[in-house]
Amino acid sequence: TRWHAVAQTYADVNQMFGDIVKVTPSSKVVGDMALAMVSSGLTRSDVENPDKEIAFPDSVVGFFAGDLGQPPGGFPQKLQKKVLKGKTPLTARPGSYLAPADLEAERRTAEEATGMEIDDYRLASYLMYPKVFTEFARAQDLYGPTEVLPTPVYFYGLSPSDEILVDLEPGKTMVVQFLSRSETNDKGMVRVFFDLNGQPRTIAVPDRLTSGTLQARPKADPNDPKQVGAPMPGVISTLAVQPGQTIAPGDVLLSIEAMKMETALHAETGGTIAEILVRPGDQIDAKDLLITIG
């Protein structure tokens, strides 16, 4: 386990960031940075070194940009400059920068983005976390009302002979018992057998344990700034460039989603995008070669 390394790094990050008040989401800022450092093998001196390029999690960039407000005593100036890469930070309460919002127009935008009726409760979620809420709506459309499942079942599924009660709404409860499953076929599908309210049912579903297998990829040369490598394992979230595009140092190349945080990778050098070896949704391992710059 790397728990002790994460705990020590969390303490180091907290001091490096100025011993900030830690509540959600500021505690997540410190945690994201600690996890990123441990997974990438970085030390505090590496992060504070102005000559070493670091891929900071988006939550850390937002913190130093003033998105969470101004911490008592201010930000560590040298580190803030490195994190923001020339971006101008906010200097006042973040809410004071917001223009008045047309809530009904935002409601219509949310309904178009999600395809569902947006009540006030969902509108509040969309306004605070538009990307997360939109992804949640897509998952609901694909898998149904997953919020009625017990949390352990949602994350880990059922074992053979396990039985649960699913309350769809007051007065409507379904009894689900998992019986067995078939072997995975050549299309990556598995057939699941279960009882629903005492009646046998079967359905074919993708086997996620095989579909998520990592693809073997070439590794980036850490000494070559024209080879962009993955700082940690994760999933490619977005691509910000395309082959043949001219870039400058500091330009965003892509984003990686890992451990509930998103990290943008910036170019260390200028040039032209020669090759992109990944696509959004690809699973990657640490040090995998993602992009080459000509």
C-alpha positions, 0 to 999 in steps of 0.5 A: 500500500502507498497510504503512508506515502500519500499521507506524508505527501498530503501534509507536504502539499498542505504546507506548500500551499500555505496551510490552507483551510481545508473544507470541501472543495479545498481539501480536494485540491490538496488531495488531488495534488498529493495523489498526482505527486505520488503517482508521478513520483514527484517531490515538493522540490520538484513542484517548487522548481521553476524550471521543471514542467509539472502537469497540475490537476485542474482543481489546483489550477482553479485554486491558485486562480482564485476560484475558491476565494482568497486564502488568509495570508494570500497565495505562495507567489512563486508557486502561483506563477508556476501553476497559472502559466501566465493566467491572471488570477482573480483578486476578489470574491469569485461570485462578484465576477459573475454576471446576472443569470437568466435561470429559465434560459439556463434551465432550457440549456440544461434540458437540451444538454441532458434530454430530461425535464429539469426541476429546481433541484436538478437545475442547481446541480447543473449550474454548479457542475454542468459537466458532471451533471450532463454525464450523470444524465447520460448514464441515467439514460443508458442504465436507468435510475441507478440511484435506487441501487445500494452503493456497494451493489452499484460499484461492485455488483452482486455475487451468485445467489445474492438478493436485493430489494430495489425501491423504485418508488413508494409502494413499488419494490422489486426483488432481484436475485443474481443467479449466474453468468456465462463466459464472455463471448468473442464480442466481449458480451456476457449473458447474465441470469437473474430472477426478477420478482421470482420470474427468471430473466436473462440479458446480454451485457458488455463485460467491463472487466475485459473491455477496460484492458490496457493497450500496450503503448510505447513509453515517452522519453522523459528527457525529450520535451517533444515527446509528451508522456502521461504523468499518471494512469487514467483515461483521456478526457479531451484532446485540444490539438490535432495533427499539423497544428502549430503550438507554443510552449504552455499550450494545452494539449489534452486532459487526463481524468484519473482518481476523480480529478482532471489534469491538463497537459501543457506543451513544454516546447513549441512546434507542430503536432506530429502524431497523436497516439490516443483518443478520448476515452482511451485508458493509459498508463503512467509514462505512456507516449501520448503526443509527439511534437515535430 
